[in-house]
Amino acid sequence: MADFSSNPVVVLNRVSIFQDVNTILSEVSFAIEKGEFVYLVGRTGSGKSSLLKTLYADLPLKVGTAQVAGFNIHSVTWKQVPFLRRKIGIVFQDFQLLFDRSVADNLKFVLKATGWSDKSKIKNRISEVLMRVGLDSAANKMPHQLSGGEQQRVVIARALLNEPLILFADEPTGNLDPEVTDSILRLFQEINNSGTAILMATHNHQTLQRYPRRILKCERGRVLDSAREEFSLVDGI
């Protein structure tokens, strides 16, 4: 169900991000509006993945406040996390598909885990998302029968199942060759143009040049925002 309120889909206020006992990022404050496309850049180890994991409640938020898709991440309980995950989509670099079952059964697994029970609605939704990512003929294939680019499209289809307000994408093209990368990026543009916000971590300079958008940069324990300040991207992304 679409959320027609005008509130931003992500709001962070003075957040600190930890790995074990080490502070990786501090005083992080930014908002992402509905339908906005934002890049997240920074050197390896600068906190990009930890920030994303905090936003989808895979890491606990101990300092500061954050709202994501209407949920208070700083106070979210483990029982609420599945409901949060219905409002967001997550695209991993390493796919995290279940290789013992077909593409359709991978998607069915997620739908059932997020409360879908009607078999015909499940079948229709799987067809819709596979068609949207250009894989409508792949439903009965096993993941190992697909190329890397096709597997990533399945991951994107999986992320779209519950019509998320925002997609969190962690280096979604990191393991793909340039031609496949461009097709995946065009797919993200289409998804964004239809109203889904996207926060995408990337190391790819060409992506930033080809599809310029607002940029958040993790650097020296802070998150810089291109909407508020100028900064260099040459110094490692």
C-alpha positions as CSV (number, residue, x, y, z in Angstrom):
1,M,0.0,0.0,0.0
2,A,1.4,3.4,-1.0
3,D,2.2,5.9,1.8
4,F,1.1,9.3,0.6
5,S,2.4,11.3,3.6
6,S,5.1,13.9,2.7
7,N,7.5,12.9,5.5
8,P,11.0,11.8,4.4
9,V,11.5,8.1,4.1
10,V,14.8,8.2,6.1
11,V,15.7,10.7,8.8
12,L,18.9,10.5,10.9
13,N,19.7,12.8,13.8
14,R,23.1,12.8,15.5
15,V,23.6,9.1,14.9
16,S,26.8,7.2,15.8
17,I,27.6,3.9,14.1
18,F,29.7,1.2,15.9
19,Q,31.5,-1.9,14.9
20,D,32.0,-3.9,18.1
21,V,33.2,-1.2,20.5
22,N,34.8,1.1,17.8
23,T,33.0,4.2,16.7
24,I,33.0,4.2,12.9
25,L,30.8,7.2,12.2
26,S,29.5,9.9,14.6
27,E,27.2,12.9,14.5
28,V,25.5,11.6,11.4
29,S,22.4,13.7,10.4
30,F,20.6,13.6,7.0
31,A,17.2,12.9,5.5
32,I,16.2,11.2,2.3
33,E,12.9,12.3,0.7
34,K,10.4,10.0,-0.9
35,G,11.5,9.1,-4.4
36,E,15.0,10.5,-4.0
37,F,18.1,8.8,-5.4
38,V,21.2,9.1,-3.2
39,Y,24.7,7.6,-3.6
40,L,26.7,6.5,-0.5
41,V,30.5,6.5,-1.1
42,G,33.7,6.2,0.9
43,R,36.8,4.1,1.1
44,T,36.5,0.5,2.2
45,G,36.1,0.4,5.9
46,S,34.7,3.9,6.1
47,G,31.4,2.8,7.4
48,K,29.1,2.5,4.4
49,S,27.9,-1.1,5.0
50,S,27.6,-0.5,8.7
51,L,25.4,2.6,8.1
52,L,23.2,0.6,5.7
53,K,22.9,-2.3,8.1
54,T,21.9,0.1,10.9
55,L,19.2,1.6,8.6
56,Y,17.6,-1.8,8.0
57,A,18.0,-2.9,11.6
58,D,20.7,-5.5,11.1
59,L,23.0,-3.5,13.5
60,P,21.6,-1.9,16.7
61,L,21.4,1.9,16.9
62,K,22.8,2.9,20.3
63,V,23.4,6.6,19.9
64,G,21.1,9.1,18.1
65,T,17.7,8.7,16.5
66,A,16.7,7.4,13.1
67,Q,13.3,6.9,11.3
68,V,13.1,4.6,8.3
69,A,9.8,4.1,6.5
70,G,7.9,5.3,9.6
71,F,9.8,3.0,12.1
72,N,12.0,4.3,14.9
73,I,15.2,2.4,14.4
74,H,16.6,3.4,17.7
75,S,13.8,1.7,19.6
76,V,12.7,-1.0,17.1
77,T,12.2,-4.5,18.6
78,W,13.1,-7.8,17.0
79,K,9.3,-8.4,16.6
80,Q,8.9,-5.2,14.6
81,V,11.9,-5.8,12.2
82,P,9.9,-8.1,9.8
83,F,7.3,-5.3,9.5
84,L,10.1,-2.7,8.8
85,R,11.5,-5.1,6.1
86,R,8.1,-5.1,4.4
87,K,8.5,-1.4,3.8
88,I,12.0,-1.5,2.5
89,G,14.0,-3.5,0.0
90,I,17.6,-4.7,0.4
91,V,20.0,-5.5,-2.5
92,F,23.2,-7.2,-1.5
93,Q,26.4,-7.4,-3.5
94,D,26.8,-11.1,-2.9
95,F,23.1,-11.9,-3.9
96,Q,22.3,-14.1,-0.9
97,L,20.0,-16.3,-3.0
98,L,18.9,-19.7,-1.9
99,F,20.7,-22.0,-4.4
100,D,18.7,-25.1,-3.5
101,R,15.4,-23.8,-5.0
102,S,14.2,-22.1,-8.2
103,V,14.0,-18.4,-8.8
104,A,10.2,-18.4,-8.2
105,D,10.7,-20.4,-4.9
106,N,13.3,-17.8,-3.8
107,L,10.7,-15.1,-4.2
108,K,7.9,-17.2,-2.7
109,F,10.0,-17.8,0.4
110,V,10.3,-14.0,1.0
111,L,6.6,-13.4,0.4
112,K,5.5,-16.1,2.8
113,A,8.0,-14.8,5.4
114,T,6.4,-11.3,5.1
115,G,2.9,-12.5,5.6
116,W,1.5,-13.4,2.1
117,S,-0.7,-16.5,2.1
118,D,-2.9,-16.4,-1.0
119,K,-1.3,-18.7,-3.6
120,S,-2.7,-16.9,-6.6
121,K,-1.7,-13.5,-5.3
122,I,1.8,-14.9,-4.6
123,K,2.1,-16.3,-8.1
124,N,0.9,-13.0,-9.7
125,R,3.3,-10.9,-7.6
126,I,6.2,-13.1,-8.6
127,S,5.3,-12.8,-12.3
128,E,5.0,-9.0,-11.9
129,V,8.4,-8.4,-10.3
130,L,10.2,-10.8,-12.7
131,M,8.7,-9.1,-15.6
132,R,9.7,-5.7,-14.2
133,V,13.4,-6.8,-14.1
134,G,13.3,-8.5,-17.5
135,L,13.4,-12.1,-16.2
136,D,9.8,-13.3,-16.8
137,S,11.1,-16.5,-18.5
138,A,13.4,-17.4,-15.6
139,A,10.9,-18.3,-12.9
140,N,11.6,-22.0,-13.0
141,K,15.4,-21.8,-13.4
142,M,17.8,-22.5,-10.6
143,P,20.1,-19.6,-9.6
144,H,23.2,-21.4,-10.8
145,Q,21.7,-21.5,-14.3
146,L,21.7,-17.7,-14.4
147,S,24.6,-15.3,-15.1
148,G,25.8,-12.9,-12.4
149,G,23.8,-10.1,-13.9
150,E,20.6,-12.2,-14.0
151,Q,21.2,-13.3,-10.4
152,Q,21.4,-9.6,-9.4
153,R,18.2,-8.9,-11.3
154,V,16.5,-11.7,-9.2
155,V,17.9,-10.0,-6.0
156,I,16.3,-6.7,-7.2
157,A,13.0,-8.5,-8.0
158,R,13.1,-9.9,-4.5
159,A,13.7,-6.5,-3.0
160,L,10.7,-5.1,-5.0
161,L,8.2,-7.8,-3.8
162,N,6.5,-5.7,-1.1
163,E,6.5,-2.4,-3.1
164,P,9.1,-0.8,-0.8
165,L,9.3,2.9,0.0
166,I,13.1,2.7,-0.3
167,L,15.8,0.3,-1.7
168,F,19.1,0.0,0.2
169,A,21.7,-1.3,-2.3
170,D,25.1,-2.2,-1.0
171,E,27.6,-2.2,-4.0
172,P,25.0,-3.9,-6.2
173,T,27.2,-3.9,-9.2
174,G,30.5,-4.6,-7.4
175,N,30.8,-8.1,-8.9
176,L,29.6,-7.4,-12.4
177,D,31.3,-6.4,-15.6
178,P,30.8,-2.9,-17.1
179,E,28.1,-3.8,-19.7
180,V,26.0,-5.7,-17.1
181,T,26.6,-2.9,-14.6
182,D,25.1,-0.4,-16.9
183,S,22.0,-2.4,-17.5
184,I,21.5,-2.9,-13.7
185,L,22.0,0.9,-13.2
186,R,19.3,1.6,-15.8
187,L,17.0,-0.7,-14.0
188,F,17.6,1.2,-10.8
189,Q,16.8,4.5,-12.6
190,E,13.5,3.0,-13.8
191,I,12.6,1.8,-10.3
192,N,13.5,5.3,-9.0
193,N,11.5,7.0,-11.7
194,S,8.4,5.1,-10.6
195,G,8.7,6.6,-7.1
196,T,10.9,4.3,-5.0
197,A,13.7,6.0,-3.1
198,I,17.1,4.5,-3.5
199,L,20.3,4.7,-1.3
200,M,23.1,3.0,-3.2
201,A,26.6,2.4,-1.9
202,T,29.1,2.3,-4.8
203,H,32.8,2.5,-5.5
204,N,32.2,3.2,-9.2
205,H,33.3,6.7,-10.4
206,Q,31.7,6.2,-13.8
207,T,28.3,5.5,-12.2
208,L,28.5,8.9,-10.4
209,Q,29.4,10.7,-13.6
210,R,26.9,9.0,-15.8
211,Y,23.9,9.2,-13.5
212,P,24.7,12.3,-11.3
213,R,22.7,12.4,-8.0
214,R,23.1,13.7,-4.5
215,I,26.1,12.0,-2.7
216,L,26.7,11.1,0.9
217,K,30.4,10.4,1.6
218,C,31.8,8.5,4.6
219,E,35.1,10.1,5.4
220,R,37.2,10.3,8.6
221,G,34.3,9.3,10.9
222,R,31.8,11.8,9.4
223,V,29.2,11.7,6.6
224,L,29.5,14.6,4.2
225,D,26.4,15.6,2.1
226,S,26.8,17.1,-1.3
227,A,23.5,18.9,-0.8
228,R,25.2,20.9,2.0
229,E,28.9,21.1,1.2
230,E,31.4,20.5,-1.6
231,F,33.9,17.7,-1.3
232,S,36.4,15.8,-3.5
233,L,35.5,12.4,-4.8
234,V,39.1,11.8,-6.0
235,D,40.2,11.0,-2.5
236,G,39.0,7.5,-2.6
237,I,35.4,6.3,-2.9
